[in-house]
Amino acid sequence: ADRIAYVEIGEPSTRRVGFGAL
């Protein structure tokens, strides 16, 4: 699996950007 940049939205005003594998 390749690591791609993804944006994870948990809260309405909280955004986390990290690297994950799909």
For each residue, the residues with C-beta under 8 A, 3 or more apart:
1: 21 22
2: 21
3: 19 20 21
4: 19 20 21 22
5: 17 18 19
6: 17 18 19 20 22
7: 15 16 17
8: 15 16 17 18
9: 14 15 16
10: 14 16
11: 14
12:
13:
14: 9 10 11
15: 7 8 9
16: 7 8 9 10
17: 5 6 7 8
18: 5 6 8
19: 3 4 5 6
20: 3 4 6
21: 1 2 3 4
22: 1 4 6
